[in-house]
Amino acid sequence: MAGKKKGNTRVIPGFGLTLGITVTMLSVLVLIPLASVLVYSFRLSFSEFMDLVTTRIVKNALITSVVCSAVAAVINCIFGVILAWVLVRYEFPGKRFLDGLIELPFALPTAVAGITLSKMYSDTGMIGKPLAALGIKVSYTKVGLTIALVFVGIPFVVRAIQPILEKLDDQYEEAAYMLGASRRRTFFKVILPELRPALLTGFGLAFARGIGEYGSVIYISGNSAKEHTQVISYVIMQKLNYLDYESATAIALVMLIISFLVLLFVNIVQIRQSRRTNNV
């Protein structure tokens, strides 16, 4: 009797109710909106869908979004590791303030960030003016677009790596040093393998955020079809302005598939890394 009672004990009281609320909220906020994308997209025939997504404007915008997002995610991975390392391994005045600034891209409205960045990096801006004197144009180019994506994506990488660095045992580094390994070899052979799953997670999240970003890139990119600075989210907004919901959702479906595949790849790598670690 006691065993039966113990087996029926639930960790969370009202499990059925809480599960129902969870599934309902998940359906309303995630599943139903995603299903609506599929419903509107399927109003187009397959030939119409392919003709739409392979048009010159859509294809160029998609390439621009994917390439710039990937480059920005790689940059974020490099500097995200450095930032996380400094915040975890060193003590200095203003550390808490700097740690709080990492969250600024989350709290700041993306439109405000876009206006600020476009002004700063314009030919008359504080940063853009000296760069323009050197012949480097940032605003209204893919360079400016990438900078905006770096700005909105850096918190994903830093926050993914910080907990791993905090839990990383210093004994591994000390053992590597005692065995004669240099600092560089210790980082790439001991520390980086432990950070790889979190680093891939941060990359995937920053990349997925970059593909769908609108507010922070709409001003600094210039949206020029001739210069190939139009992003795919801007093309979707154009379709919505013309009340072409089928075309807008069809393009959104392509973005959704790309983001899903990237996150799926990251999860597969994480699972394999976890299995390898557990086997060791």
C-alpha positions in Angstrom: 0.0 0.0 0.0 2.8 2.3 0.9 4.6 1.5 -2.3 1.5 2.2 -4.3 1.0 5.5 -2.6 4.6 6.4 -3.2 4.3 5.6 -6.9 1.3 7.8 -7.3 3.0 10.8 -5.6 3.5 13.7 -8.0 6.4 16.1 -7.8 4.2 19.0 -8.9 0.8 19.3 -7.4 -2.0 19.5 -10.0 0.2 18.0 -12.7 -2.8 17.5 -15.1 -3.9 21.1 -14.7 -0.4 22.6 -15.1 0.3 20.3 -18.1 -3.0 21.5 -19.7 -2.1 25.1 -19.2 1.4 24.5 -20.6 0.1 22.8 -23.7 -2.6 25.5 -24.2 -0.1 28.4 -23.9 2.3 26.6 -26.2 -0.4 26.0 -28.8 -1.7 29.6 -28.7 1.8 31.3 -28.7 3.8 28.9 -30.9 2.0 26.0 -32.6 -1.1 27.9 -34.0 1.0 30.8 -35.4 3.4 28.4 -37.1 0.4 26.4 -38.4 -1.1 29.5 -39.9 2.2 30.1 -41.8 1.8 26.7 -43.3 -1.9 27.2 -44.1 -1.3 30.5 -46.0 1.8 29.1 -47.7 -0.1 26.0 -49.0 -2.6 28.3 -50.8 0.1 28.6 -53.4 0.9 25.7 -55.7 4.3 24.2 -55.7 5.3 25.9 -59.0 4.0 29.2 -57.7 5.9 28.7 -54.5 9.2 28.0 -56.3 8.7 30.9 -58.7 8.2 33.2 -55.8 11.2 32.1 -53.6 13.5 32.0 -56.7 12.8 35.5 -57.9 15.8 37.8 -58.0 14.7 40.1 -55.2 13.8 37.2 -52.8 16.9 35.2 -53.7 19.2 38.2 -53.2 17.5 39.2 -49.9 17.7 35.6 -48.6 21.4 35.3 -49.5 22.1 38.7 -47.8 20.3 37.7 -44.6 21.8 34.2 -44.4 25.4 35.3 -45.2 25.4 38.4 -42.9 23.7 36.5 -40.1 26.3 33.7 -40.4 29.2 36.2 -40.4 27.7 38.0 -37.4 27.2 34.8 -35.5 30.8 33.8 -36.1 32.0 37.2 -34.9 29.8 36.9 -31.9 31.2 33.5 -31.1 34.8 34.9 -31.1 34.1 38.0 -29.0 31.4 36.2 -26.9 34.0 33.8 -25.6 36.3 36.7 -24.8 33.6 38.6 -23.0 32.4 35.6 -21.1 36.0 34.7 -20.1 36.7 38.2 -18.8 33.4 38.3 -16.8 33.9 34.9 -15.2 37.7 34.7 -14.7 38.6 38.3 -13.6 37.5 40.7 -10.9 37.6 44.4 -11.7 35.7 47.6 -10.9 32.5 47.9 -12.9 32.2 44.2 -13.6 28.6 44.1 -12.5 27.8 47.1 -14.7 29.5 45.5 -17.7 27.7 42.3 -17.1 24.4 44.1 -17.1 25.3 45.9 -20.4 25.3 42.5 -22.1 21.5 42.4 -21.7 21.1 45.8 -23.3 20.3 44.5 -26.8 17.4 42.5 -25.2 16.0 45.5 -23.4 16.6 48.2 -26.1 13.9 48.5 -28.8 15.4 47.2 -32.0 14.2 50.3 -34.0 16.1 52.5 -31.5 19.2 50.4 -31.9 18.9 50.6 -35.7 18.5 54.4 -35.7 21.4 54.8 -33.3 23.8 52.5 -35.2 22.9 54.1 -38.6 23.7 57.6 -37.2 26.9 56.5 -35.5 28.2 54.7 -38.6 27.0 57.3 -41.2 29.6 59.4 -43.1 28.9 62.2 -40.6 28.7 60.0 -37.5 31.0 59.7 -34.6 32.5 56.4 -35.8 31.5 56.5 -39.5 33.2 59.8 -40.2 36.8 58.7 -39.5 36.1 55.4 -41.3 34.8 57.4 -44.3 38.0 59.4 -44.3 39.8 56.1 -44.8 37.5 55.1 -47.6 35.4 52.7 -45.5 31.7 53.1 -45.8 29.6 51.3 -43.2 26.0 52.6 -43.1 23.8 51.4 -46.0 26.2 48.5 -46.8 26.4 44.9 -45.8 29.1 45.9 -43.3 26.7 48.0 -41.4 24.1 45.3 -41.6 26.5 42.8 -40.1 27.4 45.2 -37.3 23.7 45.5 -36.4 23.3 41.8 -36.3 26.4 41.5 -34.1 24.8 43.9 -31.7 21.5 42.0 -31.4 23.2 38.6 -31.3 26.1 39.0 -28.8 24.0 38.3 -25.6 23.0 34.8 -26.9 26.6 33.7 -27.1 27.8 35.3 -23.8 24.9 34.0 -21.8 25.3 30.5 -23.2 29.0 30.3 -22.4 29.0 32.0 -19.0 27.5 29.1 -17.0 29.8 26.6 -18.5 32.9 28.7 -17.6 31.6 29.2 -14.1 31.2 25.4 -13.6 34.5 24.4 -15.4 36.9 22.9 -12.9 40.3 24.6 -12.8 42.0 21.3 -12.1 41.9 20.4 -15.8 43.8 23.5 -16.7 46.3 22.9 -13.8 46.8 19.3 -14.9 47.5 20.5 -18.5 50.0 23.1 -17.3 51.8 20.5 -15.1 52.1 18.2 -18.1 53.8 21.0 -20.0 51.0 22.3 -22.2 51.1 25.9 -23.2 48.3 28.3 -22.6 47.2 28.1 -26.2 47.2 24.3 -26.3 45.4 24.2 -23.0 42.6 26.4 -24.3 42.1 24.5 -27.6 42.6 21.0 -26.2 41.0 21.3 -22.7 38.7 24.4 -22.4 37.3 24.7 -26.0 35.9 21.2 -26.2 34.0 21.8 -23.0 32.6 25.1 -24.4 31.8 23.7 -27.8 28.1 22.6 -27.1 27.3 26.0 -25.5 29.2 27.8 -28.3 27.1 26.0 -30.9 23.9 26.9 -29.0 24.9 30.5 -28.9 25.8 30.4 -32.6 22.5 28.8 -33.6 20.4 31.3 -31.5 22.3 34.3 -32.8 22.1 33.0 -36.4 18.3 32.4 -36.1 17.8 35.8 -34.5 19.8 37.5 -37.3 17.8 35.9 -40.1 14.5 37.3 -38.8 15.8 40.6 -37.6 14.0 43.7 -38.8 14.0 46.7 -36.6 17.8 47.1 -36.0 18.8 46.5 -39.7 16.0 48.3 -41.5 17.7 51.7 -41.2 21.4 50.9 -41.4 21.1 48.5 -44.4 19.6 51.1 -46.8 17.3 48.4 -48.3 18.8 48.8 -51.7 18.0 46.1 -54.2 20.8 47.3 -56.5 23.4 47.1 -53.7 21.9 43.8 -52.4 21.4 45.2 -48.9 17.7 44.3 -48.7 17.1 41.7 -45.9 14.4 39.0 -46.3 12.3 40.5 -43.4 12.1 43.7 -45.4 10.8 41.8 -48.4 8.2 40.1 -46.3 7.1 43.5 -45.0 6.7 44.8 -48.5 4.5 41.8 -49.4 2.4 42.5 -46.3 2.0 46.2 -47.3 0.6 45.0 -50.6 -1.7 42.6 -48.7 -0.1 39.7 -50.4 -0.3 37.3 -47.4 0.3 34.2 -49.3 3.7 35.4 -50.7 4.7 36.8 -47.3 4.0 33.6 -45.5 5.7 31.5 -48.2 8.9 33.5 -47.7 8.5 33.2 -44.0 8.2 29.5 -44.4 11.6 29.4 -46.1 13.1 31.3 -43.2 11.4 29.0 -40.7 12.8 26.0 -42.4 16.4 27.4 -42.4 16.2 28.3 -38.7 14.8 25.0 -37.8 17.5 23.1 -39.7 20.2 25.2 -38.0 18.8 24.6 -34.5 18.3 20.9 -35.3 21.9 20.5 -36.3 23.0 22.3 -33.1 20.8 20.0 -31.0 22.2 16.9 -32.7 25.8 18.0 -32.1 24.9 18.7 -28.4 23.4 15.3 -28.0 26.4 13.6 -29.5 28.7 15.7 -27.3 26.7 14.8 -24.2 26.9 11.1 -25.1 30.6 11.3 -25.7 31.2 13.0 -22.4 29.0 10.5 -20.5 30.8 7.6 -22.0 34.1 9.1 -21.0 
